Amino acid sequence: MVNQNNSTSAVINSPDADNKNLNGIIQYLKDVQSGHKRSIPPLEQWHPKHCGKMDLRVKANGEWWHEGQLIRRQALLDLFTKVLWKENGKFYLKTPVEQIEIEVEDEPLLVNQVDQIELEGKTYLQLTTSNQDVVIVDQEHPVFMREYSGEMRPYVHVRFGINALIQRNAFFHLIEYGTLVENEQGETILALQSGDLELQLGT
């Protein structure tokens, strides 16, 4: 496949290699795409070789840039996010035959919709990303706050160690489903309930 000599620098510096990697991933995804609206492949079962790093960057605002060009095609972004993988703090696009490192400034997914749903008589928070990933908030998928560039930002865990940033408008909607209270230090805390999970977030 790509970079038979396992020379990372060759992959980094070669636009042709970048395009080959990208086109290979696109073709793979098209080949395996099913009729489901959003189907995530079993990435945890794949153990491909590392094929270096490509010039693909996900900025902190959620924009994807390839070789200095903004990727605007939503369908293409939806495909890429299906094969996102995180390992040892680094992000990759992963297929059964290759694993290519990309750069992610913060997190590669964005939540743009928040809803409440009823499941087996309990009320849950449901978060949807701009790529149509649907996440039900529970013990394995909690909402939490984390600092980035000097500001606290809200996230939810999605899969494979990858989180999604909850966008501002979606977070305001999330606040509507919770209760704002003050703790003993006089700080405002957002209390949320999703099923049996209780969360308290600093705002």
C-alpha positions in Angstrom: 0.0 0.0 0.0 1.4 3.4 0.9 5.0 4.0 1.8 6.4 0.5 1.6 9.7 1.7 3.0 7.9 2.9 6.1 9.5 6.4 5.7 7.2 8.8 7.5 8.9 11.9 6.2 8.3 10.8 2.6 4.5 10.6 3.3 4.5 14.0 5.1 6.3 15.8 2.3 4.5 14.3 -0.7 1.2 15.7 -1.8 0.9 12.8 -4.3 1.2 10.3 -1.3 -1.4 12.4 0.6 -3.8 12.2 -2.3 -3.2 8.5 -2.7 -4.0 7.9 1.0 -7.1 10.1 0.9 -8.4 8.5 -2.3 -7.8 5.0 -0.9 -9.8 5.8 2.2 -12.6 7.3 0.2 -12.8 4.3 -2.1 -12.8 1.9 0.9 -15.6 3.7 2.6 -17.7 3.8 -0.6 -17.1 0.1 -1.1 -18.3 -0.9 2.4 -21.1 1.8 2.8 -24.4 0.1 3.6 -27.9 1.5 3.4 -27.8 2.6 7.1 -27.8 6.3 7.7 -24.7 6.0 10.0 -22.8 2.8 10.5 -19.4 2.8 12.2 -17.0 0.0 11.1 -15.5 -2.3 13.8 -12.2 -0.3 14.0 -11.3 -1.9 17.3 -11.0 -5.2 15.5 -8.6 -4.0 12.8 -4.8 -4.0 13.2 -3.3 -2.4 10.1 0.2 -1.1 9.7 1.0 2.6 10.4 1.5 4.5 7.1 2.9 7.7 8.3 1.2 11.1 8.6 -0.7 13.1 6.0 -1.4 16.8 5.7 -4.9 16.7 7.1 -5.8 19.0 10.0 -9.0 19.3 12.1 -9.0 22.8 13.6 -10.5 23.6 17.0 -13.5 25.1 15.4 -14.3 21.8 13.7 -13.1 22.7 10.2 -11.2 20.1 8.2 -8.3 21.2 6.1 -6.3 19.1 3.6 -3.1 20.6 2.1 -4.2 24.1 3.1 -7.7 23.7 1.5 -10.9 23.7 3.5 -13.0 20.6 2.9 -16.5 21.8 2.4 -18.3 18.6 1.2 -20.3 17.4 4.2 -20.7 13.9 2.6 -16.9 13.6 2.5 -16.5 14.7 6.2 -19.2 12.2 7.2 -17.2 9.4 5.5 -13.9 10.4 7.2 -15.4 10.6 10.7 -16.6 7.0 10.3 -12.9 5.8 10.4 -11.6 8.2 13.1 -9.3 6.4 15.6 -7.4 7.6 18.6 -4.3 5.8 19.9 -1.7 6.9 22.5 -3.1 10.5 22.3 -2.8 10.7 18.5 -5.6 10.7 15.9 -5.8 8.5 12.8 -7.9 7.6 9.8 -8.1 3.8 10.0 -9.0 1.1 7.5 -8.3 -2.7 7.6 -5.0 -2.2 5.7 -3.6 1.2 6.8 -3.6 3.6 9.6 -2.7 7.2 8.8 -2.0 9.9 11.4 -3.8 13.3 11.1 -3.6 16.4 13.2 -6.4 17.4 15.5 -6.2 20.6 17.4 -8.9 19.8 20.0 -11.5 17.2 19.1 -12.7 16.2 15.6 -16.5 16.0 16.2 -19.0 18.7 17.0 -22.4 18.4 18.7 -25.0 20.6 17.1 -28.3 19.2 18.5 -29.6 18.2 21.9 -32.8 16.4 22.6 -34.6 14.4 25.4 -35.9 10.9 24.7 -37.8 8.3 26.6 -36.3 4.8 26.9 -37.9 2.1 29.1 -39.7 4.7 31.2 -36.6 6.9 31.8 -35.6 10.2 30.3 -32.3 10.5 28.6 -30.3 13.3 27.0 -29.5 12.6 23.3 -26.8 14.5 21.5 -26.3 14.5 17.8 -23.1 15.5 16.0 -22.9 17.4 12.7 -21.9 14.1 11.1 -25.1 12.4 12.4 -23.5 10.4 15.2 -26.2 9.9 17.9 -25.0 9.7 21.5 -27.2 8.9 24.5 -25.6 10.3 27.6 -24.8 7.6 30.1 -21.9 6.2 32.2 -19.9 5.4 29.1 -20.8 8.6 27.3 -20.7 11.4 29.9 -20.9 15.1 29.4 -17.9 16.9 30.9 -16.0 20.2 31.0 -12.4 20.6 29.9 -10.1 23.6 29.4 -8.9 24.5 25.9 -6.9 27.6 25.1 -7.8 29.2 28.5 -11.5 28.6 28.3 -13.7 25.8 29.7 -15.5 23.9 26.9 -18.2 21.2 27.2 -17.7 17.8 25.6 -19.3 14.4 25.4 -17.5 11.1 24.9 -18.5 9.4 21.6 -16.3 6.4 20.9 -12.8 5.0 20.8 -11.5 7.7 23.2 -12.8 10.4 20.9 -15.0 13.2 22.2 -17.2 15.8 20.6 -17.3 19.5 21.4 -20.8 20.7 22.3 -21.3 23.9 20.3 -22.5 27.0 22.0 -26.1 26.9 20.8 -26.4 23.2 21.6 -25.0 23.8 25.1 -27.6 26.5 25.7 -30.2 24.0 24.8 -28.6 21.5 27.1 -28.9 24.0 29.9 -32.6 24.2 29.3 -32.8 20.5 30.2 -30.9 20.9 33.4 -31.0 23.1 36.6 -28.5 25.9 37.5 -27.6 25.8 41.1 -24.9 27.3 43.3 -22.4 25.1 45.2 -20.9 25.8 48.6 -18.2 28.0 46.9 -20.8 30.2 45.3 -20.1 28.9 41.9 -22.8 28.2 39.4 -23.2 24.5 38.6 -25.3 22.9 35.9 -27.0 19.8 37.2 -28.1 17.3 34.5 -30.0 14.0 34.6 -29.8 11.3 31.9 -31.4 8.1 32.9 -29.9 7.1 36.2 -26.8 9.3 35.6 -26.5 12.5 37.5 -23.9 15.1 36.3 -22.7 18.4 37.7 -20.9 20.8 35.4 -19.2 24.1 36.1 -20.4 26.7 33.7 
